[in-house]
């Protein structure tokens, strides 16, 4: 039962994007080109800037 709850929690985090920073840190550890690790605040700000920059309409 506890395992099912943990799996559901992990699924919901992935679905909502809540685990994006955790995935970023894992990728950073595996990356061969070492660059400075962004803080959580800077990471989410960069994510929002990327998402909302530019024109987002069809016409």
Buried (B, 14 or more C-beta within 10 A) or exposed (E): EEEEEEEEEEEEEEEEEEBBBEEBEEEBEEEEEEEEEBEEEEBBEEBEEEEEEEEEEEE
